[in-house]
């Protein structure tokens, strides 16, 4: 039944895109967090997804395969009066690029919307099919 | 069964449902790096439908004839840097087209069932 496979694909797409949206929201929420050492500073999370064979349905579906930390450099601020400053007077911030996160959010939410569109049309077709011959 | 009972409409119904499945896969993978958009050439399959042999799939894991030999990659308008060739706008138009075709075929099959019921009941 292919209408069901359409639903499975859309569901996997929605799960993957919502994982992206939640990573973006975590990044934006932590954009201004600060730390007293370089390793403790917040690193932006990036979600990775790819097509994986699903044993139950026999279809290649989209799955979140993990997340990586962004490799871009953390921001460093010289502020000796800060309570979290290290012995040299530096405070380490996150490496979140807010503009990049916002574009990522727009891309993910649009892709999510497209998947809901597919679900809505498939649902309508399934209902029509159930009423076949009546 | 549908090939015999409802002529070309049964076949069109199954094929449109398959096409909707393929299009939904494309839309779901619109952000997957390296994903290549696929499509089923509706017209050429329907044109050869009378002579082609079909395989019965009794389990979801069986490979259908369509998925192996007749699925085609879409020629991209402008592929992105990550190797993804899905054009979401054209996929949405294709989805609309396929759902219309499905509804149309369903209408014909439904009408055929209604006509037969009328004959059986005699009213």
gemmi code that builds the backbone of each chain (N, CA, C; Angstrom):
import gemmi

chains = {
    "A": [
        ("UNK", (0.850, -1.205, 0.000), (0.000, 0.000, 0.000), (0.877, 1.243, 0.000)),
        ("UNK", (0.804, 2.010, -1.078), (1.743, 3.121, -1.207), (1.320, 4.376, -0.485)),
        ("UNK", (-0.001, 4.524, -0.262), (-0.423, 5.708, 0.494), (0.128, 5.628, 1.906)),
        ("UNK", (0.209, 4.383, 2.408), (0.777, 4.205, 3.751), (2.267, 4.532, 3.740)),
        ("UNK", (2.959, 4.157, 2.660), (4.393, 4.470, 2.605), (4.600, 5.978, 2.519)),
        ("UNK", (3.652, 6.693, 1.862), (3.729, 8.153, 1.829), (3.660, 8.710, 3.249)),
        ("UNK", (2.763, 8.128, 4.064), (2.641, 8.584, 5.457), (3.913, 8.291, 6.244)),
        ("UNK", (4.516, 7.108, 5.990), (5.745, 6.742, 6.711), (6.876, 7.719, 6.372)),
        ("UNK", (6.992, 8.051, 5.067), (8.046, 8.990, 4.662), (7.812, 10.369, 5.275)),
        ("UNK", (6.549, 10.830, 5.233), (6.270, 12.161, 5.771), (6.536, 12.204, 7.260)),
        ("UNK", (6.157, 11.113, 7.940), (6.402, 11.061, 9.388), (7.897, 11.154, 9.666)),
        ("UNK", (8.704, 10.394, 8.924), (10.146, 10.416, 9.175), (10.713, 11.808, 8.891)),
        ("UNK", (10.167, 12.456, 7.849), (10.607, 13.817, 7.540), (10.273, 14.788, 8.650)),
        ("UNK", (9.049, 14.646, 9.206), (8.638, 15.555, 10.270), (9.469, 15.347, 11.525)),
        ("UNK", (9.783, 14.074, 11.835), (10.602, 13.788, 13.021), (11.990, 14.415, 12.859)),
        ("UNK", (12.580, 14.250, 11.651), (13.927, 14.775, 11.420), (13.937, 16.302, 11.474)),
        ("UNK", (12.917, 16.923, 10.843), (12.895, 18.391, 10.836), (12.638, 18.945, 12.221)),
        ("UNK", (11.802, 18.247, 13.010), (11.559, 18.774, 14.357), (12.804, 18.617, 15.226)),
        ("UNK", (13.628, 17.591, 14.945), (14.897, 17.468, 15.672), (15.798, 18.653, 15.340)),
        ("UNK", (15.760, 19.066, 14.056), (16.544, 20.236, 13.655), (16.052, 21.491, 14.363)),
        ("UNK", (14.680, 21.624, 14.422), (14.113, 22.810, 15.064), (14.500, 22.840, 16.536)),
        ("UNK", (14.506, 21.663, 17.193), (14.833, 21.675, 18.617), (16.313, 21.975, 18.826)),
        ("UNK", (17.179, 21.521, 17.897), (18.606, 21.872, 18.005), (18.798, 23.371, 17.838)),
        ("UNK", (18.058, 23.953, 16.870), (18.164, 25.403, 16.657), (17.701, 26.158, 17.890)),
        ("UNK", (16.584, 25.713, 18.499), (16.077, 26.447, 19.661), (17.052, 26.342, 20.827)),
        ("UNK", (17.708, 25.172, 20.956), (18.712, 25.030, 22.010), (19.899, 25.964, 21.754)),
        ("UNK", (20.308, 26.070, 20.494), (21.433, 26.946, 20.155), (21.113, 28.409, 20.429)),
        ("UNK", (19.888, 28.822, 20.027), (19.525, 30.229, 20.218), (19.396, 30.546, 21.705)),
        ("UNK", (18.835, 29.590, 22.464), (18.672, 29.814, 23.903), (20.024, 29.965, 24.589)),
        ("UNK", (21.046, 29.251, 24.088), (22.361, 29.291, 24.721), (23.335, 30.244, 24.043)),
        ("UNK", (22.820, 31.078, 23.129), (23.711, 31.940, 22.344), (24.510, 32.890, 23.224)),
        ("UNK", (23.912, 33.331, 24.349), (24.603, 34.312, 25.192), (25.184, 33.710, 26.455)),
        ("UNK", (25.241, 32.390, 26.534), (25.797, 31.772, 27.744), (27.301, 32.009, 27.787)),
        ("UNK", (27.843, 32.061, 28.997), (29.271, 32.353, 29.154), (29.924, 31.319, 30.054)),
        ("UNK", (31.235, 31.224, 29.911), (31.962, 30.249, 30.717), (33.329, 30.815, 31.068)),
        ("UNK", (33.943, 30.269, 32.144), (35.248, 30.785, 32.561), (36.406, 30.038, 31.897)),
        ("UNK", (36.116, 28.933, 31.218), (37.190, 28.273, 30.460), (36.723, 27.968, 29.041)),
        ("UNK", (37.658, 27.738, 28.162), (37.359, 27.573, 26.746), (36.522, 26.318, 26.476)),
        ("UNK", (36.859, 25.220, 27.173), (36.155, 23.958, 26.937), (34.722, 23.977, 27.434)),
        ("UNK", (34.432, 24.818, 28.424), (33.092, 24.833, 28.993), (32.116, 25.698, 28.234)),
        ("UNK", (32.605, 26.454, 27.252), (31.719, 27.333, 26.492), (30.767, 26.502, 25.641)),
        ("UNK", (29.547, 27.028, 25.445), (28.545, 26.288, 24.680), (28.948, 26.206, 23.212)),
        ("UNK", (28.830, 24.983, 22.650), (29.112, 24.789, 21.219), (27.787, 24.538, 20.501)),
        ("UNK", (27.591, 25.190, 19.364), (26.346, 25.020, 18.601), (26.190, 23.563, 18.139)),
        ("UNK", (24.974, 23.024, 18.310), (24.700, 21.639, 17.918), (24.132, 21.608, 16.496)),
        ("UNK", (24.633, 20.691, 15.688), (24.101, 20.517, 14.333), (23.602, 19.080, 14.200)),
        ("UNK", (22.343, 18.935, 13.743), (21.752, 17.603, 13.608), (22.155, 16.999, 12.261)),
        ("UNK", (22.499, 15.712, 12.268), (22.827, 15.008, 11.021), (21.721, 14.026, 10.725)),
        ("UNK", (21.198, 14.027, 9.490), (20.291, 12.944, 9.145), (20.587, 12.372, 7.772)),
        ("UNK", (20.229, 11.093, 7.612), (20.434, 10.435, 6.323), (19.391, 9.336, 6.179)),
        ("UNK", (19.334, 8.749, 4.995), (18.350, 7.700, 4.732), (18.850, 6.368, 5.274)),
        ("UNK", (17.994, 5.709, 6.058), (18.351, 4.431, 6.673), (17.250, 3.433, 6.323)),
        ("UNK", (17.627, 2.182, 6.060), (16.628, 1.155, 5.749), (15.877, 0.770, 7.016)),
        ("UNK", (14.554, 0.899, 6.966), (13.718, 0.567, 8.113), (13.278, -0.894, 7.980)),
        ("UNK", (13.633, -1.705, 8.966), (13.347, -3.134, 8.883), (11.871, -3.476, 8.906)),
        ("UNK", (11.053, -2.650, 9.574), (9.625, -2.957, 9.720), (8.884, -2.733, 8.411)),
        ("UNK", (9.088, -1.555, 7.798), (8.327, -1.233, 6.586), (9.069, -1.638, 5.313)),
        ("UNK", (10.363, -1.937, 5.401), (11.132, -2.272, 4.200), (11.435, -1.068, 3.333)),
        ("UNK", (11.267, 0.141, 3.891), (11.501, 1.365, 3.114), (12.763, 2.058, 3.618)),
        ("UNK", (13.363, 2.854, 2.732), (14.485, 3.685, 3.171), (13.892, 4.970, 3.711)),
        ("UNK", (13.955, 5.156, 5.007), (13.344, 6.342, 5.594), (14.417, 7.263, 6.182)),
        ("UNK", (13.999, 8.506, 6.348), (14.889, 9.514, 6.895), (15.027, 9.304, 8.401)),
        ("UNK", (16.241, 9.271, 8.890), (16.457, 9.094, 10.336), (17.511, 10.088, 10.803)),
        ("UNK", (17.358, 10.533, 12.044), (18.395, 11.354, 12.660), (19.509, 10.423, 13.101)),
        ("UNK", (20.712, 10.574, 12.520), (21.799, 9.645, 12.840), (22.725, 10.195, 13.921)),
        ("UNK", (22.514, 11.410, 14.345), (23.346, 11.948, 15.415), (23.480, 13.448, 15.311)),
        ("UNK", (24.275, 14.011, 16.195), (24.498, 15.445, 16.112), (25.975, 15.729, 16.346)),
        ("UNK", (26.458, 16.805, 15.752), (27.861, 17.188, 15.940), (27.924, 18.605, 16.496)),
        ("UNK", (29.044, 18.911, 17.132), (29.238, 20.270, 17.630), (29.883, 21.093, 16.525)),
        ("UNK", (29.422, 22.332, 16.406), (29.979, 23.214, 15.393), (31.459, 23.484, 15.688)),
        ("UNK", (32.277, 23.516, 14.617), (33.725, 23.675, 14.794), (34.177, 25.135, 14.764)),
        ("UNK", (33.213, 26.036, 14.584), (33.624, 27.442, 14.505), (34.137, 27.931, 15.875)),
        ("UNK", (35.056, 28.903, 15.881), (35.696, 29.312, 17.141), (34.729, 30.014, 18.101)),
        ("UNK", (34.931, 29.796, 19.400), (34.101, 30.448, 20.420), (34.500, 31.919, 20.523)),
        ("UNK", (33.542, 32.724, 20.955), (33.871, 34.141, 21.120), (34.580, 34.344, 22.462)),
        ("UNK", (35.562, 35.208, 22.458), (36.327, 35.498, 23.674), (36.191, 36.986, 23.976)),
        ("UNK", (35.913, 37.290, 25.244), (35.692, 38.683, 25.613), (36.638, 39.024, 26.762)),
        ("UNK", (37.296, 40.176, 26.695), (38.166, 40.591, 27.796), (37.355, 41.441, 28.742)),
        ("UNK", (37.071, 40.899, 29.927), (36.299, 41.663, 30.897), (36.724, 41.224, 32.305)),
        ("UNK", (37.756, 41.855, 32.819), (38.340, 41.441, 34.108), (37.372, 41.551, 35.282)),
        ("UNK", (36.366, 42.435, 35.168), (35.453, 42.616, 36.291), (34.354, 41.565, 36.339)),
        ("UNK", (34.277, 40.738, 35.312), (33.210, 39.735, 35.227), (33.428, 38.649, 36.280)),
        ("UNK", (32.364, 38.209, 36.984), (32.541, 37.168, 38.009), (33.060, 35.845, 37.450)),
        ("UNK", (32.869, 35.578, 36.152), (33.322, 34.307, 35.585), (34.630, 34.440, 34.815)),
        ("UNK", (35.302, 35.573, 34.932), (36.553, 35.772, 34.190), (37.650, 34.863, 34.729)),
        ("UNK", (38.532, 34.372, 33.826), (39.639, 33.528, 34.286), (40.788, 34.413, 34.798)),
        ("UNK", (41.942, 33.808, 35.112), (43.027, 34.571, 35.750), (43.567, 35.678, 34.859)),
        ("UNK", (43.382, 35.539, 33.528), (43.843, 36.588, 32.616), (42.751, 37.611, 32.306)),
        ("UNK", (41.580, 37.420, 32.863), (40.504, 38.378, 32.653), (39.622, 38.100, 31.451)),
        ("UNK", (39.700, 36.870, 30.913), (38.899, 36.552, 29.730), (37.634, 35.760, 30.101)),
        ("UNK", (36.560, 36.044, 29.365), (35.310, 35.292, 29.505), (35.014, 34.642, 28.147)),
        ("UNK", (34.642, 33.371, 28.160), (34.408, 32.655, 26.898), (32.908, 32.510, 26.634)),
        ("UNK", (32.502, 32.912, 25.445), (31.089, 32.810, 25.070), (30.858, 31.633, 24.131)),
        ("UNK", (29.617, 31.485, 23.658), (29.293, 30.376, 22.761), (29.784, 30.669, 21.347)),
        ("UNK", (29.752, 29.633, 20.472), (30.115, 29.872, 19.073), (28.877, 29.853, 18.179)),
        ("UNK", (27.714, 30.215, 18.764), (26.462, 30.201, 18.001), (26.395, 31.419, 17.083)),
        ("UNK", (26.108, 31.162, 15.800), (25.892, 32.248, 14.847), (24.380, 32.400, 14.696)),
        ("UNK", (23.826, 33.470, 15.289), (22.364, 33.607, 15.365), (21.722, 33.712, 13.990)),
        ("UNK", (22.381, 34.391, 13.066), (21.817, 34.538, 11.715), (21.712, 33.167, 11.043)),
        ("UNK", (22.771, 32.375, 11.186), (22.780, 31.033, 10.611), (21.671, 30.182, 11.233)),
        ("UNK", (21.486, 30.320, 12.545), (20.452, 29.541, 13.224), (19.060, 29.936, 12.742)),
        ("UNK", (18.845, 31.234, 12.517), (17.517, 31.692, 12.074), (17.205, 31.169, 10.676)),
        ("UNK", (18.194, 31.173, 9.781), (17.940, 30.646, 8.429), (17.706, 29.140, 8.481)),
        ("UNK", (18.425, 28.473, 9.375), (18.242, 27.043, 9.569), (16.827, 26.747, 10.066)),
        ("UNK", (16.356, 27.611, 10.985), (15.005, 27.458, 11.536), (13.957, 27.617, 10.456)),
        ("UNK", (14.161, 28.619, 9.583), (13.189, 28.847, 8.506), (13.162, 27.667, 7.552)),
        ("UNK", (14.347, 27.166, 7.206), (14.429, 26.029, 6.285), (13.760, 24.799, 6.886)),
        ("UNK", (14.018, 24.543, 8.177), (13.440, 23.361, 8.824), (11.928, 23.479, 8.967)),
        ("UNK", (11.440, 24.687, 9.334), (9.994, 24.793, 9.528), (9.255, 24.738, 8.195)),
        ("UNK", (9.868, 25.237, 7.139), (9.224, 25.111, 5.818), (9.167, 23.662, 5.374)),
        ("UNK", (10.258, 22.923, 5.599), (10.270, 21.511, 5.225), (9.231, 20.735, 6.034)),
        ("UNK", (9.069, 21.110, 7.311), (8.067, 20.465, 8.160), (6.669, 20.724, 7.601)),
        ("UNK", (6.422, 21.990, 7.230), (5.115, 22.351, 6.651), (4.823, 21.545, 5.391)),
        ("UNK", (5.838, 21.380, 4.543), (5.642, 20.612, 3.313), (5.225, 19.182, 3.624)),
        ("UNK", (5.820, 18.600, 4.674), (5.447, 17.239, 5.052), (4.018, 17.167, 5.579)),
        ("UNK", (3.590, 18.218, 6.324), (2.205, 18.206, 6.811), (1.231, 18.324, 5.642)),
        ("UNK", (1.651, 19.055, 4.595), (0.813, 19.165, 3.393), (0.585, 17.789, 2.775)),
        ("UNK", (1.662, 16.996, 2.689), (1.543, 15.640, 2.134), (0.600, 14.813, 3.004)),
        ("UNK", (0.768, 14.896, 4.322), (-0.079, 14.106, 5.226), (-1.547, 14.475, 5.033)),
        ("UNK", (-1.826, 15.799, 4.899), (-3.219, 16.238, 4.732), (-3.813, 15.679, 3.445)),
        ("UNK", (-3.066, 15.754, 2.345), (-3.656, 15.243, 1.090), (-3.798, 13.731, 1.107)),
        ("UNK", (-2.827, 13.031, 1.707), (-2.934, 11.565, 1.760), (-4.114, 11.155, 2.645)),
        ("UNK", (-4.336, 11.897, 3.725), (-5.463, 11.590, 4.608), (-6.791, 11.728, 3.864)),
        ("UNK", (-6.890, 12.784, 3.055), (-8.114, 13.008, 2.278), (-8.331, 11.850, 1.299)),
        ("UNK", (-7.241, 11.433, 0.615), (-7.360, 10.330, -0.343), (-7.745, 9.030, 0.349)),
        ("UNK", (-7.184, 8.787, 1.529), (-7.520, 7.558, 2.253), (-8.993, 7.538, 2.641)),
        ("UNK", (-9.493, 8.699, 3.083), (-10.911, 8.780, 3.436), (-11.795, 8.536, 2.225)),
        ("UNK", (-11.399, 9.101, 1.082), (-12.154, 8.875, -0.157), (-12.163, 7.395, -0.514)),
        ("UNK", (-10.986, 6.754, -0.342), (-10.867, 5.329, -0.693), (-11.764, 4.480, 0.203)),
        ("UNK", (-11.866, 4.877, 1.469), (-12.718, 4.110, 2.386), (-14.176, 4.189, 1.985)),
        ("UNK", (-14.571, 5.292, 1.345), (-15.964, 5.455, 0.932), (-16.206, 4.954, -0.484)),
        ("UNK", (-15.260, 4.188, -1.034), (-15.365, 3.705, -2.420), (-16.638, 2.892, -2.638)),
        ("UNK", (-17.402, 3.224, -3.675), (-18.595, 2.462, -4.025), (-19.827, 2.804, -3.198)),
        ("UNK", (-19.756, 3.881, -2.390), (-20.935, 4.236, -1.588), (-21.606, 5.462, -2.163)),
    ],
    "B": [
        ("UNK", (-6.113, -8.364, -9.653), (-7.570, -8.370, -9.577), (-8.126, -7.092, -10.172)),
        ("UNK", (-7.564, -5.952, -9.705), (-8.086, -4.668, -10.167), (-7.858, -4.479, -11.666)),
        ("UNK", (-6.775, -5.092, -12.187), (-6.486, -4.969, -13.616), (-7.635, -5.530, -14.442)),
        ("UNK", (-8.216, -6.644, -13.951), (-9.268, -7.321, -14.698), (-10.609, -6.616, -14.480)),
        ("UNK", (-10.925, -6.318, -13.230), (-12.275, -5.847, -12.913), (-12.548, -4.423, -13.366)),
        ("UNK", (-11.577, -3.550, -13.207), (-11.866, -2.138, -13.443), (-11.067, -1.543, -14.599)),
        ("UNK", (-10.496, -2.408, -15.427), (-9.777, -1.929, -16.603), (-8.620, -1.028, -16.249)),
        ("UNK", (-8.492, 0.036, -17.000), (-7.334, 0.912, -16.848), (-7.402, 1.727, -15.557)),
        ("UNK", (-8.605, 1.906, -15.015), (-8.742, 2.767, -13.837), (-8.135, 2.143, -12.583)),
        ("UNK", (-8.284, 0.816, -12.466), (-7.667, 0.127, -11.324), (-6.162, 0.279, -11.345)),
        ("UNK", (-5.612, 0.137, -12.542), (-4.159, 0.285, -12.706), (-3.724, 1.720, -12.401)),
        ("UNK", (-4.519, 2.680, -12.907), (-4.193, 4.092, -12.673), (-4.227, 4.413, -11.186)),
        ("UNK", (-5.189, 3.786, -10.481), (-5.327, 4.014, -9.036), (-4.067, 3.548, -8.306)),
        ("UNK", (-3.621, 2.319, -8.624), (-2.444, 1.763, -7.958), (-1.197, 2.576, -8.292)),
        ("UNK", (-1.105, 2.970, -9.567), (0.094, 3.688, -10.002), (0.148, 5.085, -9.381)),
        ("UNK", (-1.012, 5.767, -9.287), (-1.004, 7.094, -8.660), (-0.633, 6.984, -7.191)),
        ("UNK", (-1.127, 5.924, -6.526), (-0.779, 5.754, -5.108), (0.723, 5.560, -4.962)),
        ("UNK", (1.305, 4.779, -5.883), (2.771, 4.573, -5.848), (3.499, 5.889, -6.069)),
        ("UNK", (2.971, 6.680, -7.021), (3.621, 7.949, -7.346), (3.547, 8.902, -6.154)),
        ("UNK", (2.403, 8.898, -5.450), (2.283, 9.747, -4.261), (3.319, 9.338, -3.224)),
        ("UNK", (3.545, 8.007, -3.099), (4.571, 7.516, -2.171), (5.949, 8.027, -2.529)),
        ("UNK", (6.279, 8.002, -3.827), (7.605, 8.456, -4.273), (7.769, 9.961, -4.052)),
        ("UNK", (6.693, 10.729, -4.376), (6.776, 12.184, -4.221), (6.916, 12.561, -2.753)),
        ("UNK", (6.187, 11.836, -1.883), (6.291, 12.153, -0.454), (7.699, 11.855, 0.048)),
        ("UNK", (8.346, 10.829, -0.515), (9.734, 10.534, -0.135), (10.640, 11.700, -0.550)),
        ("UNK", (10.400, 12.227, -1.762), (11.205, 13.369, -2.218), (11.042, 14.571, -1.301)),
        ("UNK", (9.768, 14.853, -0.928), (9.516, 16.030, -0.088), (10.142, 15.836, 1.293)),
        ("UNK", (10.030, 14.606, 1.833), (10.605, 14.344, 3.160), (12.123, 14.503, 3.140)),
        ("UNK", (12.741, 14.215, 1.984), (14.202, 14.277, 1.899), (14.693, 15.564, 1.250)),
        ("UNK", (13.871, 16.627, 1.306), (14.269, 17.863, 0.621), (15.511, 18.493, 1.241)),
        ("UNK", (15.863, 18.086, 2.476), (17.071, 18.649, 3.101), (18.151, 17.609, 3.341)),
        ("UNK", (17.985, 16.391, 2.797), (18.978, 15.340, 3.027), (20.141, 15.508, 2.049)),
        ("UNK", (21.363, 15.668, 2.552), (22.491, 15.837, 1.634), (22.679, 14.610, 0.740)),
        ("UNK", (22.889, 14.841, -0.560), (23.164, 13.753, -1.492), (21.945, 13.010, -1.991)),
        ("UNK", (20.734, 13.370, -1.524), (19.535, 12.653, -1.971), (19.181, 13.053, -3.409)),
        ("UNK", (18.872, 12.037, -4.239), (18.488, 12.315, -5.627), (16.981, 12.112, -5.772)),
        ("UNK", (16.286, 13.113, -6.298), (14.837, 13.043, -6.462), (14.463, 11.963, -7.473)),
        ("UNK", (13.367, 11.230, -7.171), (12.910, 10.154, -8.054), (11.493, 10.420, -8.525)),
        ("UNK", (11.098, 9.750, -9.589), (9.720, 9.877, -10.072), (9.354, 8.618, -10.848)),
        ("UNK", (8.047, 8.391, -10.980), (7.566, 7.277, -11.795), (6.976, 7.871, -13.071)),
        ("UNK", (7.446, 7.467, -14.241), (6.871, 7.993, -15.485), (5.493, 7.389, -15.727)),
        ("UNK", (4.462, 8.121, -15.309), (3.082, 7.627, -15.321), (2.635, 7.222, -16.725)),
        ("UNK", (2.916, 8.122, -17.692), (2.399, 7.939, -19.044), (2.945, 6.666, -19.695)),
        ("UNK", (4.283, 6.478, -19.615), (4.865, 5.333, -20.331), (4.449, 4.015, -19.689)),
        ("UNK", (4.265, 4.006, -18.355), (3.835, 2.759, -17.714), (2.397, 2.436, -18.094)),
        ("UNK", (1.541, 3.480, -18.113), (0.146, 3.257, -18.485), (0.046, 2.813, -19.941)),
        ("UNK", (0.919, 3.351, -20.802), (0.880, 2.990, -22.225), (1.234, 1.521, -22.418)),
        ("UNK", (2.161, 1.011, -21.598), (2.560, -0.384, -21.746), (1.846, -1.316, -20.794)),
        ("UNK", (0.744, -0.823, -20.173), (0.125, -1.605, -19.105), (-0.539, -2.883, -19.596)),
        ("UNK", (-1.011, -2.883, -20.850), (-1.760, -4.055, -21.302), (-0.853, -5.251, -21.565)),
        ("UNK", (0.405, -4.979, -21.996), (1.266, -6.087, -22.385), (2.193, -6.535, -21.256)),
        ("UNK", (2.381, -5.673, -20.258), (3.382, -5.976, -19.241), (2.896, -7.020, -18.229)),
        ("UNK", (3.790, -7.899, -17.874), (3.464, -8.880, -16.840), (3.613, -8.208, -15.478)),
        ("UNK", (2.836, -8.651, -14.494), (2.978, -8.055, -13.173), (3.291, -9.134, -12.143)),
        ("UNK", (3.914, -8.730, -11.072), (4.246, -9.652, -9.986), (3.326, -9.379, -8.810)),
        ("UNK", (2.905, -10.411, -8.134), (2.086, -10.236, -6.944), (2.998, -9.996, -5.742)),
        ("UNK", (2.689, -8.935, -4.988), (3.462, -8.670, -3.776), (2.608, -9.036, -2.578)),
        ("UNK", (2.967, -10.101, -1.897), (2.177, -10.508, -0.733), (2.803, -10.013, 0.558)),
        ("UNK", (3.964, -9.380, 0.472), (4.598, -8.846, 1.681), (5.196, -7.491, 1.356)),
        ("UNK", (5.263, -6.629, 2.368), (5.780, -5.274, 2.164), (7.235, -5.240, 1.773)),
        ("UNK", (7.977, -6.301, 2.110), (9.409, -6.290, 1.803), (9.721, -6.771, 0.386)),
        ("UNK", (8.683, -7.227, -0.343), (8.912, -7.661, -1.722), (9.265, -6.466, -2.604)),
        ("UNK", (10.132, -6.718, -3.589), (10.529, -5.654, -4.500), (9.532, -5.625, -5.645)),
        ("UNK", (8.942, -4.446, -5.884), (7.963, -4.382, -6.959), (8.676, -4.118, -8.284)),
        ("UNK", (7.992, -4.444, -9.364), (8.570, -4.215, -10.686), (8.818, -2.739, -10.928)),
        ("UNK", (7.877, -1.920, -10.453), (7.996, -0.494, -10.697), (9.230, 0.081, -10.001)),
        ("UNK", (9.438, -0.310, -8.734), (10.531, 0.322, -7.997), (11.882, -0.036, -8.599)),
        ("UNK", (11.975, -1.194, -9.264), (13.259, -1.590, -9.812), (13.515, -1.028, -11.205)),
        ("UNK", (12.598, -1.273, -12.120), (12.925, -1.008, -13.511), (12.348, 0.303, -14.025)),
        ("UNK", (11.289, 0.824, -13.382), (10.614, 1.958, -14.003), (10.761, 3.274, -13.261)),
        ("UNK", (11.350, 3.204, -12.077), (11.590, 4.441, -11.344), (12.727, 5.190, -12.031)),
        ("UNK", (12.561, 6.511, -12.143), (13.617, 7.291, -12.788), (14.069, 8.431, -11.892)),
        ("UNK", (15.311, 8.829, -12.063), (15.779, 10.010, -11.352), (15.295, 11.245, -12.097)),
        ("UNK", (14.946, 12.272, -11.340), (14.493, 13.521, -11.941), (15.716, 14.303, -12.417)),
        ("UNK", (15.622, 14.867, -13.629), (16.713, 15.719, -14.112), (16.620, 17.051, -13.372)),
        ("UNK", (17.634, 17.413, -12.571), (17.505, 18.602, -11.726), (17.596, 19.906, -12.520)),
        ("UNK", (16.856, 20.914, -12.046), (16.947, 22.251, -12.645), (18.253, 22.913, -12.237)),
        ("UNK", (18.520, 22.865, -10.951), (19.757, 23.441, -10.439), (20.120, 22.709, -9.164)),
        ("UNK", (20.991, 21.712, -9.241), (21.322, 20.955, -8.038), (22.067, 21.821, -7.025)),
        ("UNK", (21.828, 21.546, -5.743), (22.502, 22.342, -4.716), (23.890, 21.765, -4.430)),
        ("UNK", (24.662, 22.503, -3.664), (26.053, 22.118, -3.404), (26.165, 20.798, -2.644)),
        ("UNK", (25.160, 20.475, -1.823), (25.264, 19.240, -1.041), (24.811, 18.006, -1.831)),
        ("UNK", (24.539, 18.163, -3.133), (24.195, 17.012, -3.968), (22.727, 16.657, -3.965)),
        ("UNK", (21.887, 17.446, -3.282), (20.455, 17.175, -3.238), (19.790, 17.740, -4.495)),
        ("UNK", (18.926, 16.934, -5.143), (18.309, 17.413, -6.387), (16.801, 17.619, -6.269)),
        ("UNK", (16.281, 17.705, -5.031), (14.841, 17.886, -4.857), (14.462, 19.350, -5.061)),
        ("UNK", (13.496, 19.584, -5.956), (12.939, 20.918, -6.138), (11.554, 20.885, -5.498)),
        ("UNK", (11.442, 21.461, -4.291), (10.222, 21.278, -3.495), (8.991, 21.809, -4.217)),
        ("UNK", (9.145, 22.950, -4.920), (7.976, 23.547, -5.590), (7.421, 22.600, -6.651)),
        ("UNK", (8.317, 22.044, -7.486), (7.808, 21.153, -8.535), (7.289, 19.853, -7.925)),
        ("UNK", (7.846, 19.429, -6.798), (7.322, 18.226, -6.143), (5.912, 18.467, -5.625)),
        ("UNK", (5.664, 19.705, -5.139), (4.323, 20.018, -4.638), (3.306, 20.012, -5.784)),
        ("UNK", (3.715, 20.536, -6.938), (2.826, 20.521, -8.107), (2.556, 19.081, -8.533)),
        ("UNK", (3.614, 18.268, -8.514), (3.465, 16.857, -8.885), (2.540, 16.138, -7.918)),
        ("UNK", (2.634, 16.494, -6.643), (1.772, 15.868, -5.639), (0.309, 16.195, -5.918)),
        ("UNK", (0.066, 17.467, -6.254), (-1.291, 17.904, -6.587), (-1.827, 17.124, -7.782)),
        ("UNK", (-0.969, 16.995, -8.801), (-1.318, 16.268, -10.016), (-1.662, 14.806, -9.689)),
        ("UNK", (-0.805, 14.189, -8.886), (-0.996, 12.769, -8.562), (-2.235, 12.551, -7.709)),
        ("UNK", (-2.514, 13.485, -6.766), (-3.713, 13.312, -5.943), (-4.971, 13.488, -6.790)),
        ("UNK", (-4.929, 14.428, -7.756), (-6.070, 14.605, -8.647), (-6.318, 13.347, -9.465)),
        ("UNK", (-5.225, 12.761, -9.967), (-5.341, 11.551, -10.769), (-5.901, 10.405, -9.935)),
        ("UNK", (-5.460, 10.330, -8.693), (-5.940, 9.285, -7.793), (-7.442, 9.445, -7.570)),
        ("UNK", (-7.862, 10.691, -7.266), (-9.284, 10.949, -7.027), (-10.116, 10.605, -8.251)),
        ("UNK", (-9.578, 10.956, -9.410), (-10.274, 10.706, -10.675), (-10.453, 9.205, -10.895)),
        ("UNK", (-9.359, 8.445, -10.733), (-9.424, 6.995, -10.918), (-10.366, 6.364, -9.907)),
        ("UNK", (-10.331, 6.907, -8.678), (-11.205, 6.390, -7.616), (-12.673, 6.614, -7.968)),
        ("UNK", (-12.928, 7.772, -8.557), (-14.296, 8.117, -8.964), (-14.809, 7.106, -9.999)),
        ("UNK", (-13.953, 6.763, -10.961), (-14.337, 5.805, -11.995), (-14.565, 4.412, -11.410)),
        ("UNK", (-13.644, 3.967, -10.542), (-13.775, 2.646, -9.929), (-15.044, 2.596, -9.082)),
        ("UNK", (-15.253, 3.686, -8.339), (-16.424, 3.786, -7.476), (-17.708, 3.707, -8.296)),
        ("UNK", (-17.716, 4.422, -9.418), (-18.880, 4.405, -10.302), (-19.150, 3.020, -10.841)),
        ("UNK", (-18.078, 2.318, -11.178), (-18.205, 0.964, -11.705), (-18.787, 0.024, -10.640)),
        ("UNK", (-18.342, 0.199, -9.394), (-18.881, -0.626, -8.299), (-20.364, -0.335, -8.103)),
        ("UNK", (-20.706, 0.956, -8.149), (-22.102, 1.364, -7.955), (-23.008, 0.756, -9.033)),
        ("UNK", (-22.518, 0.799, -10.293), (-23.296, 0.260, -11.405), (-23.528, -1.230, -11.211)),
        ("UNK", (-22.493, -1.949, -10.788), (-22.635, -3.393, -10.575), (-23.603, -3.706, -9.445)),
        ("UNK", (-23.514, -2.904, -8.376), (-24.427, -3.121, -7.246), (-25.868, -2.930, -7.692)),
        ("UNK", (-26.077, -1.957, -8.573), (-27.398, -1.665, -9.096), (-27.936, -2.880, -9.840)),
        ("UNK", (-27.056, -3.493, -10.659), (-27.453, -4.677, -11.431), (-27.781, -5.836, -10.490)),
        ("UNK", (-26.948, -6.020, -9.469), (-27.155, -7.144, -8.534), (-28.455, -6.976, -7.768)),
        ("UNK", (-28.688, -5.759, -7.282), (-29.876, -5.523, -6.471), (-31.131, -5.413, -7.328)),
        ("UNK", (-30.976, -4.962, -8.554), (-32.097, -4.851, -9.473), (-33.039, -3.710, -9.164)),
        ("UNK", (-32.564, -2.662, -8.519), (-33.469, -1.533, -8.264), (-33.014, -0.259, -8.951)),
    ],
}
model = gemmi.Model(1)
for chain_id, residues in chains.items():
    chain = gemmi.Chain(chain_id)
    for i, (resn, *xyz) in enumerate(residues, 1):
        res = gemmi.Residue()
        res.name, res.seqid = resn, gemmi.SeqId(i, " ")
        for name, pos in zip(("N", "CA", "C"), xyz):
            atom = gemmi.Atom()
            atom.name, atom.element = name, gemmi.Element(name[0])
            atom.pos, atom.b_iso = gemmi.Position(*pos), 0.0
            res.add_atom(atom)
        chain.add_residue(res)
    model.add_chain(chain)
structure = gemmi.Structure()
structure.add_model(model)
structure.setup_entities()
